[in-house]
Amino acid sequence: MVKLSVVIVNYNVCYFLEQTLLSVRRAVEKLAQPVEVFVVDNNSVDGSVAMVQARFPEVQLIANRDNPGFSKANNQALRRATGQYRLLLNPDTVVEEDTFRACCDFMDAHPDCGGLGVKMLDGQGQFLPESKRALPTPEVAFYKMFGLARLMPKSRTFGRYHLGYLSPEDTHEVEVLSGAFMMLRQTALNQIGLLDEDYFMYGEDIDLSHRLRQGGWKNYYFPGTRIIHYKGESTKRTSVNYVFVFYRAMVIFARKHFAPGRAGLFSLLINAAIWLRAGAAVLERLAVRVAPLLLDAGLIWAGMYVLKSYWENNHKFVPGDYPPQYMTVAVPAYILVWLTSAYLSGAYDPPVKTSRVVRGVFLGTLLISAASNFLDAWRFSKALIILGGAWAVAAIVGRHLLAHFIKYRDLRLSEHRQKTIAIVGSGPESRRVRHLLEAAGVQARVIGHVSVAPKPADTLVPPAAIPLPVPPPKSRWASCGSWPISSASTRSMN
């Protein structure tokens, strides 16, 4: 009898999928009981299907010719699965070698467990709070969507969404599990049904968790094993599209499970949150783009004020102050021309180059000087225009230098920074990775590799000791887009 069926739905994350399947392969070896693995590909265009066929022949592959959504794709595999337990696993995760064994043992010991989630960490090793959640009732959703849950994460009232008052180091009965890793009991699925296909993406895990509890089963958060979840690889969570898709799924859930009055209140809150979050996402992206320009504008305006005061007191041909409109109208117009010209000249494109800043501001200065010849009422001082242009260059370059120094502790603006990498894997796989990095022109310094072969201690081998191989025939390699696949991993040191 098959103990476990693993179901992975993939969409254009070929590299992450390969790492997931490699970790699954190791975890299957530790379980010592029959396991079947399904990959459902939703019409990826990055070579995912070819990679799975070439590198993982043990996987049962379902290659869709369209994208039917997450729920439908999972159900395709669940209907074919035969395992006592069914695991829904994201393609951007990495499981520990004993994850399957530990989870199956837990479910064997807890016959009331219908669904099981584990401790999830992000790519930096930080605990992901969505590992354990409460049901998003109107009250819980309100606290989450309007920031109270973030302000008071450990409050039993305001922090219920992520159950922040429960220790992530202890096992707990919870209401909602994450679809990134959700182990399900087949007898429970037979009773409550599969995933609701009204959900295209997001919300289906909340719906399934709730139906498990309605059916008399319990959901558990189990920290006895951990996984890495590189969350949001298919959909960036700061995008407007994510905001709309996620919160619309919440509306579907409310209409399905709440009484009409509560569903109406929930829908009202959700729609308010959609527009607030969508607006915030747009403003955030705009602020990231505009903030450097605004900062430079402020620096230039301050410098122009100092230059004006100095020029009035020491060099102005006709003694007296410039009219107020010089600083309130003329100087802002100068700044707009300088920054626009600098922006169009690539002064804000990485890597930052001083020559682009100089070229842009110089062209802007010429334009300002030429325009002032035709506007007698706004002709103040050619000298201040030239000095202002020089200050604009100094302000923009200086601000870039300061930011660069704070981040890198040096002043080499245009230098392409190399990453320092150690490769973890077997000898042949490490050589493959080094070859791929060189073939792709990746700027990286490989300091060596850590062998995974059984030894008294892992050894850091200098790169000189690992000769680069001759590129193998292309027929031996599966490809994720333009990147050949490797089962060795790399670790950046900076």
C-alpha positions as CSV (number, residue, x, y, z in Angstrom):
1,M,0.0,0.0,0.0
2,V,1.3,3.5,-0.9
3,K,1.9,5.4,2.3
4,L,2.2,8.9,0.8
5,S,1.2,10.7,-2.4
6,V,3.0,14.0,-3.0
7,V,1.3,16.5,-5.3
8,I,3.2,19.5,-6.7
9,V,1.5,22.0,-9.0
10,N,4.1,24.0,-11.1
11,Y,3.9,27.1,-13.1
12,N,7.0,28.6,-14.6
13,V,9.4,28.0,-11.7
14,C,11.6,25.4,-13.2
15,Y,14.7,26.0,-11.1
16,F,12.8,26.0,-7.8
17,L,10.8,22.9,-8.9
18,E,14.0,21.0,-9.5
19,Q,15.3,21.8,-6.0
20,T,12.0,20.8,-4.5
21,L,12.0,17.4,-6.3
22,L,15.6,16.8,-5.3
23,S,14.6,17.3,-1.6
24,V,11.6,15.1,-2.1
25,R,13.7,12.4,-3.5
26,R,15.9,12.4,-0.4
27,A,12.9,12.5,1.9
28,V,11.3,9.5,0.1
29,E,14.5,7.5,0.8
30,K,14.2,8.1,4.5
31,L,10.5,7.1,4.7
32,A,11.2,3.4,3.8
33,Q,7.5,3.0,2.7
34,P,6.0,3.3,-0.8
35,V,5.6,6.9,-2.0
36,E,4.3,8.3,-5.3
37,V,5.1,11.8,-6.6
38,F,2.9,13.8,-9.0
39,V,3.9,17.0,-10.8
40,V,1.0,18.9,-12.5
41,D,2.4,21.5,-14.8
42,N,0.0,24.3,-15.8
43,N,1.4,25.0,-19.3
44,S,4.8,26.4,-18.2
45,V,7.0,27.9,-20.9
46,D,10.3,27.7,-19.0
47,G,11.2,24.1,-19.8
48,S,9.7,22.6,-16.6
49,V,8.1,19.6,-18.4
50,A,11.3,18.6,-20.2
51,M,13.3,19.0,-17.0
52,V,11.0,16.7,-15.0
53,Q,11.0,14.1,-17.8
54,A,14.7,14.1,-18.1
55,R,15.8,14.2,-14.5
56,F,13.0,12.7,-12.5
57,P,11.7,9.6,-14.3
58,E,10.1,8.4,-11.1
59,V,7.6,11.3,-11.1
60,Q,4.2,11.0,-12.5
61,L,3.9,14.0,-14.8
62,I,0.6,15.6,-15.8
63,A,1.3,18.3,-18.4
64,N,-1.7,20.6,-18.9
65,R,-2.0,22.6,-22.2
66,D,-3.6,25.5,-20.4
67,N,-3.6,26.9,-16.8
68,P,-6.7,25.6,-15.1
69,G,-5.7,27.1,-11.7
70,F,-4.2,25.7,-8.5
71,S,-7.2,23.9,-7.2
72,K,-8.1,22.1,-10.4
73,A,-4.5,21.1,-11.0
74,N,-4.2,19.6,-7.5
75,N,-7.5,17.7,-7.9
76,Q,-6.2,16.2,-11.2
77,A,-3.4,14.4,-9.2
78,L,-5.5,13.7,-6.1
79,R,-8.0,11.8,-8.2
80,R,-5.2,9.5,-9.4
81,A,-3.3,9.3,-6.1
82,T,-3.5,6.1,-4.0
83,G,-1.6,7.0,-0.9
84,Q,-2.9,6.8,2.7
85,Y,-1.8,10.4,3.1
86,R,-1.8,13.1,0.4
87,L,0.7,16.0,0.6
88,L,0.0,19.3,-1.3
89,L,3.5,20.8,-1.7
90,N,4.5,24.1,-3.4
91,P,7.2,24.0,-6.1
92,D,9.2,26.6,-4.3
93,T,9.9,24.6,-1.2
94,V,12.7,22.4,0.1
95,V,11.8,19.7,2.7
96,E,14.2,18.1,5.2
97,E,15.3,14.5,4.8
98,D,13.1,13.3,7.6
99,T,10.1,15.5,6.9
100,F,7.9,12.8,5.3
101,R,8.8,10.2,8.0
102,A,8.1,12.6,10.8
103,C,4.8,13.8,9.4
104,C,3.6,10.3,8.6
105,D,4.5,9.2,12.1
106,F,2.6,12.1,13.6
107,M,-0.5,11.3,11.6
108,D,-0.3,7.6,12.5
109,A,-0.2,8.6,16.2
110,H,-3.1,11.1,15.9
111,P,-6.0,9.4,14.1
112,D,-8.1,12.5,14.6
113,C,-5.7,14.6,12.4
114,G,-7.2,15.4,9.1
115,G,-4.6,18.0,8.0
116,L,-1.1,18.7,9.1
117,G,1.2,21.7,8.5
118,V,4.8,22.2,9.5
119,K,7.2,24.9,10.5
120,M,8.0,27.0,7.4
121,L,11.1,29.2,7.0
122,D,11.8,31.7,4.3
123,G,15.0,31.8,2.2
124,Q,16.7,33.7,4.9
125,G,15.8,31.2,7.6
126,Q,13.1,33.4,9.2
127,F,9.9,31.8,10.6
128,L,6.9,32.3,8.3
129,P,3.9,33.2,10.4
130,E,1.5,31.7,7.9
131,S,2.7,28.3,9.1
132,K,-0.3,28.5,11.5
133,R,-3.4,30.6,11.1
134,A,-6.9,31.2,12.4
135,L,-10.1,31.3,10.4
136,P,-10.5,34.7,8.7
137,T,-13.7,35.8,10.4
138,P,-14.8,39.4,9.7
139,E,-13.2,40.4,13.0
140,V,-9.9,38.6,12.4
141,A,-9.8,39.8,8.8
142,F,-10.4,43.4,9.9
143,Y,-7.5,43.3,12.4
144,K,-5.3,41.8,9.7
145,M,-6.2,44.0,6.8
146,F,-6.1,47.3,8.7
147,G,-2.7,46.6,10.4
148,L,-3.7,45.9,14.0
149,A,-2.4,42.3,13.7
150,R,1.0,43.6,12.7
151,L,1.1,46.2,15.5
152,M,0.1,43.6,18.1
153,P,1.1,40.2,16.7
154,K,1.1,38.4,20.1
155,S,-2.3,39.7,21.2
156,R,-5.0,37.0,21.6
157,T,-7.5,39.5,20.2
158,F,-5.7,41.3,17.4
159,G,-3.0,38.7,16.5
160,R,-5.4,35.8,15.8
161,Y,-4.8,35.7,12.0
162,H,-1.3,34.2,12.4
163,L,-1.9,33.0,16.0
164,G,1.1,35.0,17.1
165,Y,0.4,34.2,20.8
166,L,1.1,30.5,20.1
167,S,4.8,29.5,20.2
168,P,6.1,28.3,16.8
169,E,8.2,25.7,18.7
170,D,5.2,23.8,20.1
171,T,2.6,21.6,18.5
172,H,-0.8,23.2,18.3
173,E,-4.3,22.5,17.0
174,V,-5.0,25.3,14.6
175,E,-7.9,26.3,12.3
176,V,-6.1,26.9,9.0
177,L,-3.1,25.3,7.3
178,S,-1.0,26.7,4.5
179,G,-1.4,25.2,1.0
180,A,2.4,25.4,0.6
181,F,2.6,22.2,2.8
182,M,-0.6,20.5,3.7
183,M,-0.6,16.8,4.5
184,L,-4.1,15.3,4.3
185,R,-5.6,12.0,5.4
186,Q,-7.2,10.2,2.5
187,T,-10.2,9.1,4.6
188,A,-10.9,12.7,5.5
189,L,-10.8,13.7,1.8
190,N,-13.2,10.9,1.0
191,Q,-15.6,12.4,3.5
192,I,-15.3,16.2,2.8
193,G,-14.3,16.2,-0.9
194,L,-11.3,17.6,-2.8
195,L,-10.3,21.3,-3.2
196,D,-13.0,23.7,-4.3
197,E,-12.4,24.6,-7.9
198,D,-14.1,27.9,-7.6
199,Y,-10.8,29.2,-6.2
200,F,-8.3,29.8,-9.1
201,M,-5.4,30.6,-6.7
202,Y,-5.3,31.4,-3.0
203,G,-8.1,30.7,-0.5
204,E,-8.4,27.0,-1.4
205,D,-6.3,26.1,1.6
206,I,-8.5,28.1,4.0
207,D,-11.6,26.5,2.5
208,L,-10.2,23.0,2.8
209,S,-9.0,23.5,6.3
210,H,-12.4,24.8,7.4
211,R,-14.2,21.9,5.8
212,L,-11.9,19.4,7.6
213,R,-12.9,20.9,10.9
214,Q,-16.6,21.0,9.9
215,G,-16.3,17.3,9.2
216,G,-15.0,16.6,12.7
217,W,-11.3,16.4,11.9
218,K,-8.5,18.4,13.5
219,N,-5.8,20.4,11.9
220,Y,-2.4,20.5,13.6
221,Y,0.7,22.7,13.3
222,F,3.7,20.4,13.8
223,P,7.2,22.0,14.3
224,G,8.9,18.6,14.6
225,T,10.2,19.1,11.0
226,R,10.9,22.2,8.9
227,I,10.7,23.2,5.3
228,I,12.0,26.2,3.4
229,H,9.4,28.1,1.4
230,Y,10.7,30.7,-1.1
231,K,7.2,32.3,-1.0
232,G,5.8,34.2,-3.9
233,E,8.0,33.1,-6.7
234,S,5.0,32.7,-9.1
235,T,3.2,35.8,-7.9
236,K,4.9,38.7,-6.3
237,R,3.0,39.6,-3.1
238,T,3.5,43.3,-3.4
239,S,1.9,43.4,-6.9
240,V,-1.6,44.8,-7.5
241,N,-2.6,41.5,-9.2
242,Y,-1.8,39.6,-6.0
243,V,-3.9,41.9,-3.9
244,F,-6.9,41.5,-6.2
245,V,-6.6,37.7,-6.6
246,F,-6.0,37.0,-2.9
247,Y,-8.8,39.2,-1.5
248,R,-11.3,38.1,-4.1
249,A,-10.7,34.5,-3.0
250,M,-11.6,35.7,0.6
251,V,-14.9,37.0,-0.8
252,I,-15.7,33.6,-2.3
253,F,-14.9,32.0,1.1
254,A,-17.2,34.4,3.0
255,R,-20.1,33.9,0.7
256,K,-19.7,30.1,0.9
257,H,-19.2,29.7,4.7
258,F,-20.7,32.7,6.5
259,A,-24.3,33.6,7.1
260,P,-25.6,36.3,4.7
261,G,-25.3,39.1,7.1
262,R,-21.7,38.3,8.1
263,A,-20.8,37.5,4.5
264,G,-22.0,40.9,3.5
265,L,-19.9,42.6,6.2
266,F,-16.9,40.5,5.3
267,S,-17.3,41.4,1.6
268,L,-17.5,45.1,2.5
269,L,-14.3,44.9,4.5
270,I,-12.6,42.9,1.8
271,N,-13.5,45.3,-1.0
272,A,-12.4,48.3,1.2
273,A,-9.1,46.4,1.8
274,I,-8.7,45.6,-1.9
275,W,-8.7,49.2,-2.9
276,L,-6.6,50.3,0.1
277,R,-4.0,47.6,-0.4
278,A,-4.0,48.1,-4.2
279,G,-3.6,51.8,-3.7
280,A,-0.8,51.2,-1.2
281,A,1.0,48.8,-3.6
282,V,0.9,51.4,-6.4
283,L,2.1,54.2,-4.1
284,E,4.8,52.0,-2.7
285,R,6.2,51.2,-6.2
286,L,5.9,54.9,-7.2
287,A,7.6,56.0,-4.0
288,V,10.6,53.6,-4.7
289,R,11.0,55.2,-8.1
290,V,10.3,58.8,-7.2
291,A,12.1,59.0,-3.8
292,P,15.6,59.4,-5.2
293,L,14.4,62.1,-7.5
294,L,12.7,64.0,-4.7
295,L,15.7,63.7,-2.5
296,D,18.0,65.0,-5.2
297,A,15.5,67.9,-5.8
298,G,15.6,68.8,-2.2
299,L,19.4,68.8,-2.1
300,I,19.6,70.9,-5.2
301,W,17.0,73.4,-4.0
302,A,18.9,73.8,-0.7
303,G,22.2,74.3,-2.5
304,M,20.6,76.9,-4.8
305,Y,19.3,78.8,-1.8
306,V,22.8,79.0,-0.4
307,L,24.3,80.0,-3.8
308,K,21.6,82.7,-4.1
309,S,22.3,84.2,-0.7
310,Y,26.1,84.2,-1.4
311,W,25.7,85.8,-4.8
312,E,23.3,88.5,-3.5
313,N,25.8,89.5,-0.8
314,N,29.0,89.3,-2.8
315,H,28.7,89.4,-6.6
316,K,25.3,90.7,-7.6
317,F,25.8,93.6,-10.1
318,V,22.8,95.5,-8.8
319,P,22.7,95.3,-5.0
320,G,19.6,93.8,-3.5
321,D,17.7,90.5,-3.1
322,Y,16.3,88.5,-5.9
323,P,12.5,88.5,-6.0
324,P,10.7,85.7,-4.1
325,Q,9.6,84.0,-7.3
326,Y,13.2,83.1,-8.0
327,M,13.2,80.4,-5.3
328,T,9.5,79.5,-5.6
329,V,9.2,79.3,-9.4
330,A,12.4,79.7,-11.3
331,V,14.6,77.3,-9.2
332,P,12.0,74.5,-9.1
333,A,11.7,74.9,-12.9
334,Y,15.5,74.6,-13.2
335,I,15.5,71.5,-11.0
336,L,12.8,69.9,-13.1
337,V,14.8,70.4,-16.2
338,W,18.0,69.2,-14.7
339,L,16.5,66.0,-13.2
340,T,14.5,65.2,-16.3
341,S,17.5,65.6,-18.5
342,A,19.6,63.5,-16.1
343,Y,17.0,60.8,-15.9
344,L,16.7,60.6,-19.7
345,S,20.5,60.4,-19.9
346,G,20.5,57.3,-17.7
347,A,21.8,58.9,-14.5
348,Y,19.4,56.8,-12.4
349,D,20.0,53.5,-14.2
350,P,22.3,50.9,-12.5
351,P,25.2,50.8,-12.4
352,V,25.4,54.5,-11.6
353,K,27.9,56.4,-13.8
354,T,29.1,59.9,-13.1
355,S,29.4,60.5,-16.9
356,R,25.7,60.1,-17.3
357,V,25.0,62.5,-14.5
358,V,27.3,65.1,-16.0
359,R,25.9,64.7,-19.5
360,G,22.3,65.0,-18.3
361,V,22.8,68.1,-16.1
362,F,25.0,69.7,-18.8
363,L,22.3,69.4,-21.4
364,G,19.8,70.6,-18.9
365,T,21.9,73.7,-18.1
366,L,22.2,74.5,-21.8
367,L,18.4,74.3,-22.2
368,I,17.8,76.5,-19.2
369,S,20.3,79.1,-20.4
370,A,18.8,79.1,-23.9
371,A,15.2,79.4,-22.6
372,S,16.1,82.3,-20.3
373,N,17.2,84.4,-23.2
374,F,13.6,84.6,-24.4
375,L,12.0,85.3,-21.0
376,D,13.1,88.7,-19.9
377,A,10.9,88.7,-16.8
378,W,12.6,85.5,-15.6
379,R,16.2,86.3,-16.6
380,F,18.0,86.4,-13.2
381,S,21.6,85.3,-13.4
382,K,23.5,83.2,-15.9
383,A,26.2,82.6,-13.3
384,L,23.7,81.1,-10.9
385,I,22.4,78.8,-13.6
386,I,26.0,77.6,-14.3
387,L,26.8,77.3,-10.6
388,G,23.5,75.6,-10.0
389,G,24.3,73.0,-12.7
390,A,27.6,72.3,-11.1
391,W,26.0,71.9,-7.7
392,A,23.3,69.6,-9.2
393,V,26.1,67.3,-10.5
394,A,27.7,67.3,-7.1
395,A,24.4,66.7,-5.2
396,I,23.3,63.8,-7.4
397,V,26.7,62.1,-7.5
398,G,27.3,62.8,-3.8
399,R,24.0,61.3,-2.8
400,H,24.7,58.1,-4.9
401,L,28.2,57.9,-3.3
402,L,26.8,58.2,0.2
403,A,24.2,55.5,-0.4
404,H,26.8,53.2,-2.1
405,F,29.2,53.7,0.8
406,I,26.6,52.9,3.4
407,K,25.8,49.6,1.6
408,Y,29.2,48.5,0.3
409,R,31.7,50.5,2.4
410,D,33.5,51.7,-0.7
411,L,33.2,54.6,-3.2
412,R,33.5,52.6,-6.5
413,L,30.1,53.5,-8.0
414,S,30.3,51.8,-11.4
415,E,32.2,48.7,-10.3
416,H,30.2,45.5,-11.0
417,R,30.2,43.7,-7.6
418,Q,31.1,40.0,-7.6
419,K,29.4,37.5,-5.3
420,T,31.5,35.1,-3.3
421,I,30.1,31.6,-3.7
422,A,30.7,28.2,-2.1
423,I,29.1,25.3,-3.9
424,V,27.6,22.5,-1.9
425,G,27.2,19.2,-3.7
426,S,29.1,16.2,-5.0
427,G,32.3,16.6,-7.0
428,P,30.8,16.1,-10.4
429,E,27.8,18.3,-9.6
430,S,30.0,21.1,-8.2
431,R,32.1,21.0,-11.4
432,R,28.9,21.3,-13.4
433,V,27.8,24.4,-11.4
434,R,31.1,26.1,-12.0
435,H,30.9,25.4,-15.7
436,L,27.4,26.8,-15.8
437,L,28.4,30.0,-14.0
438,E,31.3,30.6,-16.4
439,A,29.2,29.7,-19.5
440,A,26.5,32.2,-18.4
441,G,29.0,34.9,-17.6
442,V,27.9,35.2,-14.0
443,Q,30.2,37.6,-12.1
444,A,31.0,35.4,-9.1
445,R,34.1,34.3,-7.2
446,V,34.0,30.6,-6.4
447,I,36.0,29.9,-3.3
448,G,35.5,26.2,-3.3
449,H,33.0,23.4,-2.8
450,V,31.7,21.5,0.2
451,S,31.5,17.8,-0.6
452,V,28.4,15.9,0.4
453,A,30.2,12.5,0.2
454,P,30.5,10.7,3.5
455,K,33.7,11.9,5.2
456,P,34.9,12.5,8.7
457,A,34.2,16.2,8.1
458,D,33.1,18.3,5.2
459,T,36.1,19.8,3.4
460,L,36.2,23.2,1.8
461,V,38.2,22.5,-1.4
462,P,40.0,25.3,-3.2
463,P,38.6,26.1,-6.7
464,A,42.0,25.3,-8.2
465,A,41.5,21.7,-7.1
466,I,38.3,21.3,-9.2
467,P,39.1,21.4,-12.9
468,L,36.4,22.6,-15.2
469,P,35.0,19.8,-17.4
470,V,34.5,19.9,-21.1
471,P,30.9,20.9,-21.8
472,P,28.9,17.7,-22.3
473,P,26.6,17.1,-25.2
474,K,23.3,19.0,-24.9
475,S,21.3,15.8,-25.1
476,R,22.5,14.9,-21.6
477,W,21.0,18.0,-20.1
478,A,17.5,19.1,-19.3
479,S,17.1,22.9,-19.4
480,C,15.0,25.4,-17.4
481,G,14.6,28.1,-20.1
482,S,18.2,28.9,-21.0
483,W,19.7,27.5,-17.8
484,P,20.8,23.9,-17.6
485,I,19.8,22.1,-14.4
486,S,22.2,21.1,-11.6
487,S,21.5,19.3,-8.4
488,A,24.3,21.0,-6.5
489,S,23.4,24.2,-4.7
490,T,25.3,27.5,-4.3
491,R,25.6,29.6,-1.3
492,S,26.5,33.3,-1.6
493,M,28.9,34.6,1.0
494,N,28.1,38.3,0.7
